[in-house]
Amino acid sequence: MSDSLLPSTLFAPLRWFYVCSRRLFGVAQAPSLLLLCLLSLLMLRPGASRAQILDDSTKALYGPKTTLILREADILRENYKGVMVDTSITDIQQQRYWTHDSTYQQDLGNMGTASRPLLWQFTPQIGARLGRDAFNRYFRNASTIPYYDTRSPYTFIRYIQSSAGEQVFEISYARSLGKNFNVGVAYERIAGNKALDVARKSGLTEQSNIVLFARYQSEDGRYHLVGNFTTGRYAAAEQGGIRRQSNDTTWFNYRRSRIWLTNATNRDDRDELHFSHTYQLLGRGLTAFHTFDWRRQTIKYVDTKVPGIDIGADSLRFYAFNRYNFATNDDRADYRQFENTIGVLGHSDAVDYRLYARSRNGKLTTQTLYPDFVLTSSLGRATKPRSVNQLFLGGTAAFRYKIFAVETAGEFLPSLGQFGTTGNSAVGEYWFRGIAKAGPLSGEVASSSYAPTLTQDEFLGAHNNWNHLTSENEQPDNRFSYRFDNTTVLQFTGRLNQTLGVHHLEASVAAVNIASLVYYDRNSQPQQLNQAKQLLIVGARYRFSLGKMFLDNEGTYTIGGDDEGLRIPALVTNSKVYYQGSVFKSAVFGQIGAEVYYQSRFRAYDYNPSIQQFYVQDHFTIRNYPIVSLFLNADIKTVSFFMKMAYVNQGLYRDGYFATPYYTGLPRRIQFGIKWQFFD
């Protein structure tokens, strides 16, 4: 369909949205995109939405207090009150909150690049998992999509841009079709421009998400349904890091720096259909629920100009084992998964419970371009399909009495004795978490036993090939594979959360034991530690205000993190001081201040783009460095914006810093963002 064939009366932003989405996703998806645009147009057509209602004093009746957010977790707790949409300006300048994972991450120094958690996290994930997670933070989690309870149409717009090419654009629209039915649509784009080896501006990464979502409840309130369909397309030009020249006097030449890979790209396409619904059988004491989830993830790595061996040994840093001697790589993986969860739940003032069973059926197909040795003049594809069929049992329980509370949750996957399908342990896989609270104090015990990911078990590619599904299997590098055991984790955590006047302290200490950890070694190959690892983690956050001055400091200290199999900096801190107040007769509310991020020196993970994995290395130590930024945040009614000078201290201590070995962080730059909410 030609762009010129779009109706000239089409609302301009929607026309732009349609054209850009079509070019991003291709002509093949034009019909579905057109349907999405027409749906948006139907929602926004003149007269379709109710006009803003005013009372006798001409004050608007619609606003943040009449626009509430509910999530799937609320529905499964039978909490239908919702929370008011966020109108705060605190931390809108903080880059960690621009994506869908606000934890500290090690990335490749630019917006939209591959990343992994910087600090230790206990993750209750068991069963079959693909294990290609480097781009997770840019995709929406279908189970946490916001649903709305609105008395008027609600529109949210966010736009962020920096002088270095970082960009975030988001627009969403929701409206009620009757008092029991709400629908919406959202579009999001996250992108970054190249900062290394580039004569002019060109794109480095680009991610687009489209979401359709809906919420329904019956007239009597016994039946509730929330569901969404998400589709995301990610693309990155992989550069391989800086290839330092003999005449370079510094690593920080940025645009003049040479890179290792010039024609390599990674693509990650994901689609997901997800919904949950509940029906009260006996009031709030007994409710049946069902959750359905279908997802597809397709990874494609292509390099049309593989570095030759004559370049030098360092060229094999990304291609450790050159299985096929030709200059083009084309590795693909396609994973499709169905999940059905059925169970019962109940709720009272003192007790909550949920019991469920979940089935998971998945199929993984990996492909690589390889020479056809029968027809030597042609190329073929090697394909390895793998299926998984798993059944989980799980539940949660919570008890409350005055200042005391106990919460427990867990899940169990029995072993069926099938390699790589339901765990590599006779016990199976499980996770458990229990928390006891008494006023400001709480204690937690968490334990898990989980099998390696599907990628750690088996991989087929142009430069890597391993199989850990059998006890012995000779690999292309003449080493022998072995079957991995389950990784087991036991973690004890104590917490304090106390407010005294203008002082607020959150503190925690955790002791972690990790046995049989599976990680990627110095050759980007999965390996398993035969020794248990112990971590001691101390975290604290202190907030304080004196009049209109505010101080917010947080830090995490980890002992035992920079060792075999793990790469965690000993100290990570973030400090912020700002002045907050109103000006122009309270017409503008604002914050002005400074923020400092600091992490200590450590041997950070290196990154292999051909397998989308971070792996341990010993030859490159990232020095400790602070990043100082100045910011101004402001709010004018329904419009919030910020202006930020990031990395203002560049050149005062060093000319730059590394986010990952051979990948520098962005230089000093200006960042600007605006958030606009419409309630009619």
N, C-alpha and C positions, 0 to 999 in steps of 0.2 A: 504494500500500500504506500503510495507516495505521500509525503508530508503535506503536499499542496492540496490533497484531497480532503484534509480535515476541515470540518465546517468553520467558516470564518468567524462565526459567532461563538466558537468555543472559548470558554474562559481562559485568558492568556496564560496564567500559571499552569493550568491543567494541560493546555496544548504543549507548553514547554516540557512539562513532566512526561507527557506521552512520547514526544519525539526523543527525548534523552533516554528514556527507558527502552524504547524500541531499538535505539542504536546500541545500547549497552547489551541487551539480551538477544538481539537478532531478529530478522524478519520472521523466522519460524514461529515466534511467540507473539506476533502482531495481533492476532485475534483476541488472545486472552488479555493483552495489554489494552486493547481497545475497549473490551468489556469493563476492565478496571476503570478506565477513564470515564466511560459513560456512567458507571455507578457513581463516581465522584461528582460528575456533572449533575446527575439526578439529585444528589444530596444538596448541591449548592445552587441549583437553578433558582431564579427569582421566584419568590413566593413559597418555595418549598420549606424554608426554615422560618420558624416563628420570629417575628420582630421582637426586639427587646421590650419587655414590659416594664413600665414605670409606675410607681405608686403616686399618691397625691402630691408628694413633695418633690416629684421628678427624680427621685433617687433610683438607680438601677437595682432591680431585684435579682438579676443574674450576675454571678461572679464566682470566685473560687469556692465559696461556701456552698454553692448549689451545684458544683461539679466535683463528683467524688470518684475515686479510683478503687476498684476491686481487682484482686488477682485470684488465680486459681487456688492458691493456698488459703485464701479467705473463704472461698466456697467450700473447700474440703474441711474447714473448721466451723462451718455454718455461721460465719461472721459476715453478715450482709450489710453492715453499716457503711463500710468504705471509709477512705481517708481523703481529705481535701487535697487538690492538686498542689504541687509544690510551687510556691511563689517566692522562695528564699533566693537571695543573691549570694549567699555564702558559698564559696568554692566554685562558683560558675567559671572562674578563670583557671581552675585546676584541671590540667590535661588528663589526669587519671579518670575524670568523670565524663569525658567526651565520648567514650566507647562503652561497651556493655560489660566491662569488668573493671572495677575501680581499685583492685588490688595493685600492689607494686609489681611491675613487670620488667624483665630484661628483654629489650627489643633490639632492633638493628639501627636505632638512632633516628628514625623518621616516622612520620605518621603512616599508619596502615601496614607497617612491616611485621614480619613474624615475631612472635613474642612467647615468653613462658613466665610463670610466676617466679618472682625474685626470692620470696621467702617461703619457708616450709608451710604447707597446708595439709590438713587431714581431709581427705576427700572420700566420702562414702559412695564409691562407685565400684560395683562388682559386675561380673558377667562379661559378655562379649562387648568390646569397645574397639573402634577402629584404631585409635591412637594417633590420628593426624590432627593435632590440636593447635598447631602454631598460629592459626588465624582465628581461633575461637572468639577472641574478644571483640571481633568486628561483626559477629553474627548474633542475632537476637535469640534468646532462650525462649522457646515456645511456652514453657510452663510458667514464665514470669511476665508474659505480655500483659500490659494494663488494659482493663476493661472499665467502662465508664457508666456512671449513673448520673445523667445530666437532665436538667430541666430546660435546657436550651442547647442549640448546637454549639460545639466546642471545637476550636481550631488552635493548634499549637505549631509555632514556627521557630526554628533555631537555625542560626547561620554563624559559622566561625571561619575566619580566614586569617592567615598569617603572611608576612612578607616572604617567608621561605616556601610558600606553596601549600602549607597544611590547610585542609578544608574539611568542614563538617556541615552538612545541610540536612535538615529534617523537617518534614511537614506532616501533620496528622490531623484528621478530622473525625469527629464522632458526633452522633446525634441519636436521639430517642425516636423510635417509631411506635408511639404509644408508650404507656407508662411501664410496660413490662419487657420491652424489646429495645436494645441499643446496638447499633452497628457502627463500624468505623473503618478507615483506611489510612495507612501511613506509608511514607516513602522516606528513605534515608540514603545519604551518600557520604562516604568517608574516603578521602584521597590525600595523596602527598606527591610532591614533585621531587625529582632527582636533585641531590645536593653534591654528588660525587661525579667527576669525569663528565661534565656536561657543558657544552658551549652555549646552549640556550635552554630555556625552560622546556621541560618535557616531563611527562607523567612517570611516576615510579610505582604507585599503588592506587588502586581504585576498588571500592567496595560499594555495592548498591543492595539495599533491602527493600522489599515491598511486603506489606502485611495487610491482610484482611481479617477483621476480628468482629465478633458478635457476642452478645450476652442476652439471655432470655430467662424469665421466671414466670411460673404459672400464676394465675389470678389468686389462688389460695396460698401461694408461697411454698408449696410442698416440693415443687420441681424447679431445679435451677440448671442452667446450661451455659458454659463458656467455651468458645472455640476460636481457633485462628488458623489461617494458612499463611506461611511465610516462605518467601523465595529470596535467595541471596546469591549474588555473583561477585566473586573476588578475583582480582588479577594483580600480579606483581611482576615487575621487571627485576629479576634477581641479578645482583652485581657481584656477589662473591667477596665483597670487601675491598680494601685498598691494596693495590699492587705497587708497593713502594719502589721508586726508581733509584738508581745509584747516585744521581745528582740531587735528590730531594734532601732538603735540610730540615724538614719537619713533616710530621704525619698530617698536619692540618692545612693542606692546600685546598681542601673542599672541591670546588668546581674544577680545579686543575689537576686533581688527583687522578691517577690511573686505577682501573678496576680489573678484576680477574675475569669476569663473565660479561659479555657484551650482547649476547643473543639468547639469554636464558629467561624463561617465564614460568611462573607458577600460577595455576588457576584452581580455585576451589569453589564448586557450585553446590549449593544446598537448597533443598526443598523440604518442607515439613507441613503435615496436616495434623492438628492436635486439638482434641476437645475432651472436656470432662463434664459429666452431669450427675446430679444427685436427686434422690427421691426419698422423702420422709415416709417411713413405714409406720413408726410409732412416735410421732413428734420428734423432738430433738434427741431422744434416747436411742433411736435406732433408725439409721438412714443408710440406704444402699447407694453405692456410687460405682461409676465405670469411667475409666480413662482410656482413650484410644490415641495412639501415636504412630504415624507413618513418616519415615524420613529417608532421604536419599542424599548421599554425599559423594561427589565425584572430584577426584584430584587428578590434575594433569600437569606434568613437568616436561617442558620441551626446551632443548638447547640445540640450536642449529649451527653452532660454531664451537664445538668442544675443543678446549685448549689442547694443543699437541704435546707429546712427550718432550719434544725438543725445547720447549719453553723453559723447562727446569723442573726439579722435583716438587717445588711448591705448587705447581699446577695440578698435582694429584691430590691436593688437600681436600677437594670436593669429590674427586673421582678416584677413590683409593684402589679400586680393582677394575681395570678397563677390560670388561668381558668381551666386547665386540669392537673391532677396529674400524669404526667409521665415525664421521664427524657430526652425526645427528643423534640426539637422544629424544625418546618419546616414551615416557613412563606414565601409566595410568592406573588408577584404582577406583572402583565403583562399589559402594557399600549401600545396601538397602535393608531397612529394618522395619518390622511391624511389632508393636507392643499393645497388649490388652491387659488392663488392670481392673479387677473387680473385687469389691469388698464391702464392708459395712463400717459405719462410724457412728459415734454418739457424742453428746455434749451436754454438760450440766455446769452449774456454777463452780463445782469443785473438781470435776473429773472430765477428761477428754480421752477418747480412744479411737483407734482405727486399725482394722485388720484387713489384709488383702492378699490376693495372689496375682501374680503377673506373669504372662507368657511373653517371650521374646523370640522372634524368628528373624534371622538375618542371612544375607548372602553377600559375600565379598568376591569380587572378580578383579584380579590384577593382570595388567598387560604391559608388555614392553616390545619395542621395535627390535627385531633381531634378524640376522641373515638366514635365509632359507637355504640350508646346505644341500637340498635336493635340486632346487632351481637357483643356482648360485647367482644369477643375474637379478633376482628379485628379493624383496624384503617381506617378511611376514610378521605375525604377532604371536607371542607365547602367552597363553592364558591359563591361570590357575584359579578355578572357582572353589569356594569354601562356604559351607552352610553351617549355621548355628541354630539350635532349638533348645531353649532354656525355660525353666519354670522357677520363679522366685516366690518365697513366702515372707511376709513382712508385717510390721505393725508399729504403732506409736501409742504411748499412754502418758498422761499428764495428771498430776494431782496438786491441788492448791489448798492451803489453809493459812489464812492471815498472811504473815510475812514469809511463810515457808512454801516451797514448791519443789516438786520432783518431776522431771521430764525424761522419758526414755523413748528410744527409737532404734529399730534394727531391721535387718533383712538377711535372708539366708537363701543360698543357692546350693541345693544338694548336688553331690558329685555323681555323675552317671558313668564315670570311667572312660570318657572320651577325651582324647588329647585335644587341648585348645578349645573345647566346646563348653565345658562347665567347670573349668578350673583344673589345676594339675595337682590337686590334693585329694586324698581319700575322704577328707572331711567335707570338701566342697569350698565354697566361698561365703563370706559373711561380713557384715559390718554391724557395729553396735555403738550406741552413744547414750550415756546417762548423765544427767545434770541435776544437782541438788542446790537449791537456793535458800538462803536465810538472810533476809534483809539485803544489805549491800554486798554480802559475801556469796560466792558460789564455787562449787567444785565440779569438775567434769572428768569422766573416764571415757575414752574412746578406743575402740579396737576394731581391726579389720584384717581380713585375709583375702587377697584378690590375685587372680591370675594375670599374666602379662597381657598386653593389648594384642589384637590380631596382627598389628604391624610388627611388634616385637617377636611374636611367634614365627612369622613367616613374611618374607619380602622378596619380590621379583623385580629387578630393574636392570638398566643398562650397565650400571657400575656396582651394584650391590645385590647380593642374593644370599639369603640364609633361610634355614628351616629348623625350628626348634620343636617341632611336633613329634619327632622320633628321638630315640635315645642316642643314636649315632647316625650322622649323615655328612659325608664329605662335602666341604664347601669349595667354591672356586679358588679361594686363597690357600687351599690345602690344609686348612684347619678343620677340626671336627666339631660339629654341633652337639648340643646336649639339651635335653628337655628341661625347661625352667620349672622351678618350684614356685608355689604361691609366695608373694611378698606379704609379710605380716607386720602390722603396726600396732603398738600399744602406747597410748598417750594419756598422761595425767595432767590436768590443768587446774590451777586455782586462780580466781579472779576477785577483784575488789572494784566496786563501782559506787563512788560516794560523792555527794555534793554537800558542801558546807558554805552557805552564803554565795559568794561570787567565785568560789573555788570548786572545781570539778576534777576528780581524779579517777582514771580508769587504769588499773594495773593488772598484770597477769604474769604467771610463771608456769612454764610447761616443761615436762620431762618426756622425751620421746624415745622409744626403742624401735628400730627398723631392722627387720631380719630378711635376708634374701632379696635385697633390693635389685631390681632390674634397671639398667641404665645403658646409655650408649657410650662406648669406650672411645679411645683416641683415634680409632679407625672408623668411627661412625657405625660400629657393629654393636648389637645388643649383647650385654654381658650381665652376669648375676654375681653379686658379692657373696662370698662364703662366710663373711663375718657380719655380725650385727653391728649397727651403727647407733650411737646415742647422741641426742641433741638436747641441749638445755636452752630454752628460749625465754627471755625476759622482755616483756613489752609494757609500755606505759604511755598514757596520754594525759596531759595536764592542761586545763583551760582556766583562764583567769581574766577578770575584767576589773578595770579601775576607771570608773566614770564611763567615758566613751572610748577608752582604749581597751583593746582585746588582745590577748596572747593565747596562742594555741600551739602546743608542742607535742609531738609524738615520736616515739622511737622504738626500735626492736633490736635487741642484742642476742645473737645466736652463737653458741659455743658448739664446735664440732661440725660446722657446716661446710667448711672449705677443705674437704678431704676426698678420698677415693669414692667415686660414685655420686657425690653431691658437690655443688658449687653455690654456696650461699655466703654473702658478705657478712662479716661479724656484726657490723653496725649499720643500720639504715634509719635516718631521722628526717623529719620534716617539721620546720618551725615557721610560724606565721605570726606577724604582729600587724595590727591595723587599727585605724580610727574609724568609728562608725557614727553617723548622725544624719540629720536632715537639714536641708537648706532651701532657700526660696519659699519661706513660709510653709515648710513641710511638704512642698510639691515634689521634691526629689530626695530620696533616701539613698545614701551611698556609703561605700567603704573605700579607704585608701590605705595601702600598706605595702609590706614587703614579705617575701616568702623565700626560705632557704631549704633546699634539699641537699642531703649529704649521704654518701655511702662510703664505707671503708674499702681499702684495696682488697682484691681477691682475684683468683684465677677463674674468670667467668667462663661459662659455657661458650664454645664455638658453635657455628651454625652450618649445617649441610643442607643446601636448598634442594638437592635432588631427592632427598627422602623427607624433607620438611621436619627435621629433627635437630635439637640442640644436643651437643655431645661434650664430654669432658676433654680438657686439654691442659697441658702443663707448660707450654712455651710462651704464654702471653699473660701478663699480670696487669689488670686494670687498676690504675692508681686511685687512691682516695681523692675525691673531688667534691666541692660544693657548687651548687647552681643557685644563683641569687636572681630573683625576679621581682619587679615592681608592678603593682596592679592598681587599677581603679575600677570598682564595681558600682553600678547605680541602678535605681529602680524608679520608674515614673509610671504610676498606675499599673497597667498590664504589660508594660515594656521594661525588660531588664537588659543591660548591656555591660560589657567590660572592655577595658583597654589594658594591655599587659606588655611590658618590655621583658622578654625572657632572656635569661643568661646575661645579665648586665655586667657581670664580673669577668667576662671573657677578656683575656689579655692581661688581667691583673695578677693572676697566679700562674695560669697556663693559657696557651692559645686555643685549647679545646679539650675534649675529653672523649673517652671511648665508652659506648654503650655495650658493645660486644667486641671481641677481638677482631681487628681490622675494620670495624664499623664505627665511625665517629658520630657523636651526637651533633645535632644542628647547631650552627653558630648563633650569635645574638640576633634577635628578630623581634618584630612587633606582631602581637596577636590581638585580634579584635573579634568580639562576638556579640550577638543580639538574640534575645529570646522574647517572643511576642505571643501573647495568649488572647484569644477572642472568645467571649462568652455569649455571643448572640449571632 
